[in-house]
Amino acid sequence: MRNLIQGEDIRRSMKVRRRWANNLFKGLGVVIETEGTPPNIPCLLVSNHRSYMDPILMLRDLDAWPVAKAEIASWPVIGKGADMAGILYVRREHAQQRSLVLTKIAETVAKGFPVILFPEGTTCDDPIGTVPFKTGGFRLAVKEGIQVVPVSIYFPDQRDFWVGDESFIAHASRRFRDRTIRVKLCYGPILSNYDDASQLMSDCKDWIEARLRENHNHTTHEGR
């Protein structure tokens, strides 16, 4: 099993991880509505960040490498699954680590894999917005000619936002008491041929926030 997970056949390992992610969500009662087409190309997927579930939502659909904070490796169930095949760990408080992970992103995309990045750098509790994006991934995309796909993650129930000082165990225990947790995952257009990282970042942020507002307004209208 170790050879399967950590051996040379990384794509085979990623298929195992896809099955794990699907089974995990089914077991936890997570109902996922998907809009748009998951990109089957080497690219950088940039998404808003709401919950520890966020990268796993995309790993159901993609043979991708998520960028994640180093602490995730110690989380029960989630950490083991995340490490099953292809993950780029980063300690965001260290500038050298942030620079190194950008190099690893470029190398991973060059090998033909998508990479998942959360440019907010933290979770956000604004149902229709985001916090300022970090620029590093967008500057890298322009420099290396990497295609970028914005992704919007919308949880109708704000209790699913994992923010503040609540521990992973406490949040998971509280939320998974519910039989059903709903989330909408929207894949955006492929963005390429930018020569201005700020414009690329702005276009991604605008697309993500527009989808968040649209989904929030739809949910609010249904609830009336």
N, C-alpha and C positions, 0 to 999 in steps of 0.2 A: 504493500500500500504506500509505503514511503516513496518508492521509486515512481509510483503513479503520480503522487502529489508533487514531488520535488524533482522529478527526472526531466529528461530532455523534451519529452512530448507534452509541452505545456498546454497545447490546445486540447488534448485529450483530458488533461487535468481540469481545464476550464469547463468542459462539458459536464464533468462530475460536479463542479461547483454550481453550474446552472441548475442541475437537478436538485442539489442541496438547497439552493435559494428558493426554488419553486415549492419544494416540500416544506421548508421552514415557514413560508408565508401561509400555505394551506393549513398547516398545523396550528398556527397562531391566529387564524381567522382574519388575515389581512386580505382585503378585496382590492385589487388593483385595476383601475381603468387606464388603458394606454391609448394615447393619441399620437399620430405621426409615425414615422418609420425609424426604427433603431438603425443607425448608420453602420453598414457592413464594410467599413473602410478604415484605414489607419487615420485617426483624427484626434482632436482634443475635445472632449465633451465637457462643457462648463455648466454648472447647475447651481441653483439656490440651495441652501442647506437648512433643513428643519429638524432632522432626526438621525439617530444612529442607523436607521434602516435605509437611508438615502442611497448609499452606494450599492447596497444589495438589490434595490429595486432595479437598477440598470444591469446588474450582473445576472439577472434572470434572462436578459435579452442579448447580452453582448459578451464576447470573449475579450474582456477589457482588463486593464490594470488600473485600479483606483489609487489615488493619492490619499493617504489617511494619516492621521496623527498616530504617533508610535504607541500611545496608550491602548489603542484598540486591540493590540495583540494579546492583552491580558484579560479581555472581556470573555465571559463564559458564552459558549455557543457561537456568538457573533465573531469573536476573535479567531476561533478555530476555522470557521468557514471562510473568513476573509483571507486567511493565510493558506487556504487550500491550493490556490494557484494564482500567482501574479498579483502582488501588491507593492506599492511604493510607500514606505513609511517615511515620515518627516517629523522632526521636532521644530515647530514653527518659531520657537523662541530663539533658535540659533541661526544667524544669518548664513553661516557656512553650509548648514544643512539645507536651507531653502535654495541656495545656489546649486547644491549637489543634486537635489531632486529635479530641478529644471533640466539639468544635463541628462538625468535618467529618463525624464519624459521624452526628450528629443530622441534618445537612443531607442526607447521602446516603440515610439511611433515609426521610426525608421525601419524597425524590424517587422512592421506590418500590423501593429496592434493599436486599438483605440486606448486612450487614457482618460480617466474620469477625474475632474478637478473641481473643487468647490472654492471659487475665488473669494468668497466672503471670509474664509479662514475660520469661521465659527458659525454656530447656528443662530438663527434670527427668529424672533417671535412676531414679526409684522406679517399678517396674513396676506397682504397685497404688495409687499415691498421687500427690499433687500438692504443690507448694510453695504457700505462702499466695498467695491471689489479690489483685491490685490492685483497689481499690474503685471507681475512676473510672467504668468502663463500667456498673456496676450502679447507681450513683447517677444516672447519665445516663438509664438505662432507666426508673427510677422517676420521675424528674423529667419526662421527655418522653413517658411512657406507651408506651415501645417494648417490643414483645414480644421475649422472650428464648428461645433454643433451646440447651440444653446439647448438646455433642458430645463423644464419647469416641473417642480414637485409641489403638489398642492394637497394638503391635508384639510378636509372640511372641518374637522374637530380640532380646535386649538390645544386641546389637552394632549395631542400627539406631538406638539412641539417640545423638543428636549432642549431647554435653555436654563440658564442660571446654575445654581450649585447642586441641583438634584443629581444623585448618583445614577449610574447606568442601571444598577440592580433595582433601585427604588422606582425609577421611571418605568422600567419594563414590567415590574411586578404590579404597578398601579394600572397601567394601560391594558395589559393583556388579560385583565379580569373581564373586559368586555368581550362579547362573542365575536364582534365584527369591528375591524378598523378599516376605514376607507381612505384611499389615496388615489390621486390622479397624476399620471406621469405623461408629460407632453414632450415629444422630441421635435426640435425645430429644424429650420433649413440649414443646409451646409453653407458656411460662410468661408470664402477664400479670396485670394488675390488682394489682400489689404496691404497697404504700405504705412498705415497709421495705427499703432497699437491702441491709442486712446479711442479712436473711432470704432475699432473692432470691439473693444470692451463696452463702449456705450451701446452699440447695436445689440450685443448679447444681453446686456442688462435691461435694455428697453423691451426686448422680445420676452424675456422671462417675466418681467413685472406686468406686461400686458396680459400674458396668459394667466398669471396669478389673479389679477383684477377680474378678468373675464370669468374664471372659475368661481371666484368668491361671489361675484354678483349673481351668477347662476344659482349657486347654493343658497344665497340669501333669499332670492326670489322664490325658490322652491319651498323654503321654510315658512313662507308667509301663509 
